């Protein structure tokens, strides 16, 4: 009746072992570290960079406790802060040799070397991907910004581009008009006769599907008013928000922040949280910087190549670096700028199926690019990204044929990942819409440490109070409930660590709340068992019936609470979402621990006893005997 099969005990044992393994890294603390990340989107951080950093540390006689390479950075873990500072200088000098040049314009710093903190877990835990939870801004300290995106400016920019496209389209189709005006919220085209307006309506409707057209008149003058369709307007706003987030992600790499949080909040806001950063002015400078795209021709005539081979830069040319560090000569004359670029997406070449990048230009950019490619077939064209006065060649393809229609393809010598990176770089070279800061906070590291201590103490004292009450009131069953509660806390911390969730102060509050809610299930079970004993059931039957009848109530109460938690998770933001994540996970772990784990322990203690006279569950008050059925003796 009260015996588990072996497989259930194995499940409980495996869950407890895994919970212990993935919870343990949180107790080792953090060690000082140095993080190397790319300062330019075209520069990769790979094993070659790791080898250079490792050689620099070896030459400086600096010992490390581990070097780790992930998708975006290299992290070097060290023993103390003094060694950390020495390692930062050694790696920085090796990877950025131009940093010491007196003229800032001559300094080329492709890598960002920053101080950081890493988990101090043993290597065997790290090999199992057992990592500690990330600490949020309120626990580690750092800066918090809330940006408001100017959606009206994004729509205005799109309307300006559509106005130029419309003017070019009507001119190409030889449709005469009396003027095109950009008015608030739309574009007005004037005509002298109905036939021309009808023809223009058809051409604009086919060529610019994002516009909604409406006829009008101003006296004898016929008008065609074009406005952006609601679905196109939403698409412009979504793209502006996504591009700004992407740009922020690219730019924040220069700070070397371990786990930045850059996410959308609402329809037009972006939250930026940078744990560990204490200089908001530096963050504002980096996030607010601008970048531009330029198209220039490559200097590749025999005379220019000979001059460059002799160690000189020919007249009218400039020396830049191509992807991979190869030097390249580019003409000073700018043929086209990124202001004419409307989109960049990764894809594949239609003929060779090689990875490629597909660019979209506006009407004026299309015309310029068509003329440029027609006059330079067989020559190389360089695409440069200019940032803070310094330029870098993203790619330099050969022009195979005249390209018209505003669709440009960049292909050749690129992997799929490089195509994605180049498209992202070209798409996010500058902010799509202006923004302003509507909220700014700076949290010091001492305040974060104080929050951790208070949160830990509140959880510890709450657990101790619950344990003391349960053991005093329910005796052995109370002790079993406390063990189940401890396993619930173990599962919750392990799950948060396994998911690499960010723990915040509201998250600690959710852990404390989870403890109170989890013990409620064991109270229900214990009281059900007491009721069965009062009704005269045997101890074994009371245990089995108590767990079975309490399960329905426990499930109902937890499901309703889970619904409320999911509502907070879906509709909440910021601290509310942090609370909701821990709250929902805590509900799931509490059901398992309070029912499965506690029942397993009870079965181990009492299940093997065939003749069980009583159980240790505190005082069981039985009802007084009926006086009519049991008269008092004289």
N, C-alpha and C positions, 0 to 999 in steps of 0.2 A: 504493500500500500504506500509506504513512504520510503521507497528505494528508487534511486536513479539508475538507469542503465549506464554502462561504462562510457559510452560515447558522450553522454551529457557532462559527466565529470571531466572528460578530456576537453570538451569545448570550454568549460569554465576555467580549467587549468591553463589552456592555451591563451584565453583572453586575459587572464591575470598576468601571465608571463609577458605577453606583448604589451600590456598596459604598463608593466614595470619598466620594460626596455625603453619604450617611447616617452615615458615620464621622466626617467633618470636624467637626460641631458639638461633639464631645466634646473638641476641642483648643482651643476658644475660651474655656473656663472659664465662670464665672458672674459676673453683674453684680448689684450691689445693686438691690433693687426694693421696691415697696410693694404689698401685696395688700389689696384691698377685698372683703369677703365679707359676707353677710347674717348678722346676729346673731339674726334671728327668721325662722322658717320661712315666715311670711306676707309678708315683705319680699323683693322681687325685686331682683336686681342685673342691670340691663339697660343699654341704650344711654343712657337718660335719666340714670342714675347716672354713667355714663362722662362725659357732657357736663358734669355738675356738677363732677366731679373735675378734668376738663381745664380748666374755667374757673377753678377754685381755683388750679391750678398756674400758669396764665397770669397771674392777678392777683398771684401771689407772685413772678413772673419766674423760675420754675424750669423749666429745659429738661429734656426727657426724650429717651430714645433709642427709645421705643416704648411704646404703650399697647395691651394685648391684652384682649379680652373672651372668656371661655369660658362654659361652662354655669352655673358656680357663683360666679365671681368676676371681678374686674377686676385686672389686674396692670400696674403702671407700672414700666418699667425705667429706671434712672438711671445717671449716670456714676460717682459716688463715694458713699461712706458719708455724708459731710457733707450732700450734696444729698438723700440718702435720708431723713435725719432731718428736714430742712426740709420735704420733700414729705409726709412722714407727718403732721406737725403741720398743714400747710395743708389736706390732704384731710380729716383728722379733724375739724377745726374747721368745714369746709364741710358735711360730711355729718352730723355729730353736734353741732349747735349748742347743745344742752342740756347738753353735757358739763361746762361750766364753772359750772353752777348749784351753789350752796353745799350745798343739801340733796340727798343722794344719791337720795332717793325721787322727786325731781322730774326726775331726769335720764332722758331717753329717748334711748337709743343704738341705733338700728336697724341700724347698720353696724359691722363690726369692721375696723379699719384696722391692719394688722400689717406688720412688716418681713419681707422675704423675699429669696430669691435667684432670679435667672432666668438662663437661658442667654444668653451674650454673643454668640450667633451672628449673622451678618449677616442683614438682612431677606430677602434672596433665598433663603437657606437656610430660614428660618422659613416663607416663603411656600410652599416645597415640602414643608412639614411634616417637615423634617429637624431633629430635636430630639435633644439629648444624652440618654444614659441617666440615670435617676434614681439617686441614690446612697443606699444603705441606711443604716441607723442606725449601723453599725460604721464607715462611711466618712465620714459627715457629722457624727455626734454627735447626741445627743437622748436621749429617755427611752423606756423599754420597760416595759410592765406586762403581767402575765398574770393575768387575772381568772378566778375559779372561780364559776360560776353555781350558786346553791342550788336544785337541781331539786326537792328535797323541799318547799321553800317554795312553788314554783310549783304543784306538785300539791295542796298543802294549800289554797292560794288557790282553785284550781279546785274542789276538793271543797266548800269553804265556799260558793262560788257555787251549786253544784249542790244543796246542802242547802236553801238558800233557794228555789231553783227548785222543788224537790220539795215543799216545804211549801206554796208557792203553788199548785202544780198539784193537789195533793190537796184543798186548800180550794176551788179553783174547780170541781172535779168532785164536791164534796160527799161526799168519802170520809172517814169517821171513822177515826181511829187513836188509839193510846194513848201516842203520843209519838215524836219523831224525835230521834235522838242522833247526834252526829258523833263517831265513834270513830277510832282510829288506822288510817288506810288505807281507811276506808269510812264508810258511812252505814247506821244501823240504824233501821228503822221497826217499831213494835210494834202488833199487832192483837189483837182479842178473838175473832174468828171467821175461819174459813177462807174464806168467801165474800167478805168484805171484802178479805182479803189477795190473793185471786186477782184481784179487780177492780182493786186498786191495782197489782198486778204488770203488768197489761195497760196501764193508763194510763201508768205510769212508763216502761215499755218503749217505748211509742209516742212519748211526749213528751220523753224524755231518752235518746236512743239511745246516748250515750256510756257509759252505766252497764250493768254486768253484774249481774243479780239472782240471788239464791240464797235459798231458803227455809230457815228454821231455827226452833228453839223453845227456850224457857227455862222448863222446867216446863210449866205450862198456858198460858203466854204465847206467842203466835205471833209470829215475827219475819220480816222481809224485809231481807236485807243487800244493799246496793248498793256495788259497787266500780267504779272506772274501768277500762274495757277496756284491754288492752295497746296496741292501735292508737291509742286516744284518749289514753292516757298518753304515748305517743311524740309524738303531735301536740302535746300541751300543752308538752312539753319543747322540741320544735323551735320552736314559736311563741315561747316565752319567750326562747330563745337569739337568734332572728332579731329579735325586738322590742328586746332589749337592744343588739344590734349597730346596729340602726337608730337607737335613741336615742343611742348613742355617736357615730354619724356626725353627727347633728344638733347635738349639744352641742360636738363638737370643732371645729366651724366657728368658734366664738367665739375659738379660739386663733390662727386665721389660718395654720395649718400648710399648707405647700405640698402635700405628698403623704403624708397620714397612712395608715398601714396598720392597718386594723381588720378582723380576720377570725377565723373560727371555728377552734379547734384542738381536735381530739377531739370528744367528745360533749357536753361541758359547760364548755368553757373558751373565753375570748376573748382574743386577743392584740391589744394596742394599742401601736403604735410611732409615735412622733412625731419625725421628723428635725428637728434644729435647735432643739428646745425643751430648755431647760436647767433649768426650774423644775418639778420633780415635784409640789410642793405645789399649784401652780396647776392642774395637770392633774387631780389628785385632787379638788379643789374643784369644777371644772367637770363632770367625769364623774359626781360623786356628787350633783349637785344634783337637786332634785325639781320636778316640774311637775304641775299639776292642771287638770281641765276643769270648767267650770261652765256651767249653763244658766240664763239669766235672761230676764225679759220686758223688752221695749223700752219706754221711757217715750215715748208718742206721743199722749197726750191733747192737745186744743187748748190747755188752760191750760199744760201742761208745755212744749209746743212754743213758745208765746209767751214764756214765761219764759226758755227757752234762747235764743231769737232776740234777747232783750234783753241777752244776755251773762251770764246767771246760770244756775246749776244748780238745778233744782227740788228741793224737799225729798223725800228718799227715793230720789233718783236719783244716778247717777255718770256722769261724762263719760269715754268711751273713744274709741278710734280704730278704725274699721272698715277692712277690707281696701281698700287704695288711698288711705289717709290721710284718709278722710271721718270727721268727728266724729259720734258717736252717743251718745244718752242711754240708760242701762241701769239698771234698778231694782237696789237694793242687795240685795234678798231673793234668795237662791240657791234655785232650784227643784229642781235635780238636779246631782249632781257626777259627775266621771269615774270614780269608784269603781264606778258601775253600768254602765259601758261595757265590753263584752266584746270587741268587734271593730269595725273600720271599714275598708270596702273601697270603692275607686272603681268606678263603673259608669255606667249610663245610666238616665234616666227612662223608665219603661215606656210612657208615653203620648206625650211630646213628643220622646223620644230625645235630650234634652239631657244633657250630662255631669252626674253626680250622685254623692253619697257615701252609701253605705248603712251605717247604724249598727246594732249589735246590743246590746241591753240585757239585764241579768239580770232575774229575776222581779220583784223589788221596784222596780227602775228602770222596768220595763214598766208596772207599775201606776201609778206616779207620773206617768210621761209620758202615759199614757192620760187620766188625770184632767186634767193640765195642758192637753193639746191640746183636750179636750172643752170646757173652760171658756174657751178663748181662741181660738176659730176666727176667722180674719180678722185676727188681731194678729201682730206680729212677735216672734220669739223669738231671742235672741242666744246664740251659743255662744262662750264666752270661754276662753282659755288663760291661766292664772295661773302666773307664774314669777318667783321671787325678789321676791314682793310686788307685782309689776306685772302688769296684765291687758291683754289685747288681744282684740278681737272677731275671731274667725276668719270667721264668717258670721252673718247675721241674716235667715233666711228667714221668709216669711209662712206661718202655719199655715192650711192649706186645709181640713182636716177632722180629725176625731178619729182618732188613730193608736193602735192597740193591737197586741198580739202581740210587742212587743219589737223590731220592725223599724222603723227610722226612716230617712227619706230626706231628704237636704239637696240642693236643686237650685236653679237659677236664677242667671244672671249668672256662670257659671263656664265656663272652658275645660276641655278634657280634662286638660291639665297641672295646672291649678289643682285639679281634683277629685282627682288623684293626690296632690298636695301636701297638701291638707286631710286626706285619709284617712290619709296618713302621719303628719301632725302629730297628729291625734286618737288614732291608734293608738300613737304613741310618745311621748306626753307625759310618761310616767313609765316607770321600769324595770319590766318584767314580773315579775322575780324578783330578790331581793337577791343581791349578789355580794361577794366578798372578794378582796383582792390576795394571790396566792400567790407572785409573783415580781416584783421591781422592780429595774431597772438604769438608771443614768444614765451616758452616754458623752459625754465632753467633746469639743469640736471639735478640739482639738489632737491628741488621740488618733486621731480620725478622719483628720486630715491625715497623721499619721504612718503609719497603716494604708495610705492611698492610696500614699504614697511607697514603702513597703516592697513593696506588692503590684506596683506598676509596675516597680520595680527587679528584683524576682525574675523577672517575666515577661521583661523586657528581657535580663537576664543569661542566662536559660535559652535564649532565642531565639538570642543571640549564640553560646553554646556549641554549640548544635545546628548553626548555620550554619557555624561553623568546622570542626566534625567532618565534616559532609557535603561541603563543598567540598574539604577535604584528602583525603577517602577516595574520593569519586566524581567529582572534577574538575568538568567542565562539567555532567554530570548531577546532581551535588551542588548546583551553583549553581541549576539549574532546579528542583530540589526545594525549595531555600530560597525561591525566588520563589513557588512554589506554596504553601509554608507561610505566607509573608507574605500572599498573597491569602486564605488560609483565615482568618487573623486579621482581615483586613479584612472579610470576609463576616460573620464572627461578631459583631464589634463593630457593624457596620451593621445586622444582624438584631436584635440586642438594642436598638439605638436605635430602629429602626423599630417594634418591638413595645412600646416604652416600658417595657422591663423595668427592675426595680430591681437595681442591681449591689451586691452585698455582698462581704465578705471571702471567704466560701466560693465566691462566683462567680469572684473573681480566681483562686482555687486551681483552679477548674474550667477556666479559660482556660489556665493553665500546664499542666494535665494534658492538655488538648486538643492543645496543641502537640506534646507527646511522643507522643501517640497518632497524630496526623496524619502526623508524619514517619515513623512505622513503616510506613505504606502505601507511601511512596516508597522506603524501604529494601527492601521486598519486591519492588517493580517493578525497581529497579536490580539486585538480586541475580538475579532471573529473567532479565534481559537478559544478565547475565554468564554465567549457566549456558548460555544458548543460544549465546553466543559460544564458550564452551569446547567445546560439542558440535559446533562447526564451522559454525554457521549464519552467513549473511551479516549484516552490521550492520543492514540494513533489515529482514530477516526476524527478527533477534533482537529488534529494537525492537517490532515488531508482535506477535510471539509472547509476549514478556515482559509487555506490557501486558494481553494477552488472558488469559493463564494466571494472572497475579497478581490480576486483578479478582475472581475467585471467592473467593480466600482473603481479600482485603480486605473484600468484602461480608459474608462469613460472620463474620469477627471483629468488624466494626462492628455488625452486627445483634445479635449476642449481647451486646455491650456496651450497645447501645441498649435492649435488654430490661431489663438491670439498671438503667439510668438511668431508664426509665419506671417501674420498681418503686419506686425512690426518690421519683420525682415523685408517684406515686399514694398511697403509704403514708407518705411522710415528711412533715415539717412544719418550718416555720421555716427555719433555716439549711440543713437537708438539702434542702428543696425549692429553695432558691436555688442550691445546688450542682447539683442535678439538671437544672434548666432550662438553665443554661449548658452543662452536660455533654451533654445530648441535642441541643441546637442545634449544638454543636461537632462532634458525630459526623456530622450531616447535611452541614455545610459542608466537613468534611475529606474526605468521599467525593468531593464535586464538585471540590474543589481538587486533591487528590492524583492523581485519575484524569483528569478532563476538562481542567483548566487545564494541568497538567504535560504531558499528551500534546499539547495544542495548541502549547505552546512547543517541544517536541521536534520536532513536525512542521514548524514554521516553520524550525527550524535545519537539520534533516537531510532533511526530506521531499522537497525539490526536487532533491536530488542524485541523479543517476541512477547514477553509479559512486562508491559510498561504500566506501572501503577500510577505514576504522577510525573509531571513535567515542571521544570522551573520557569514559570511565566508570571511570577508574582502572586499576590493574593487573589484567589477566585471566590467571589462572594456568591454563595448559593442562596436561592430564595428560601424563606422560612417555611417549614412544613405547614400544611393546611390544618388548622385547629379542629375542623369538623371531621376530617378523616383520621386524625391522630389526637383523640381526646387526652387530656392530661390525666395521669394516674392519681388516684386518691392517695 
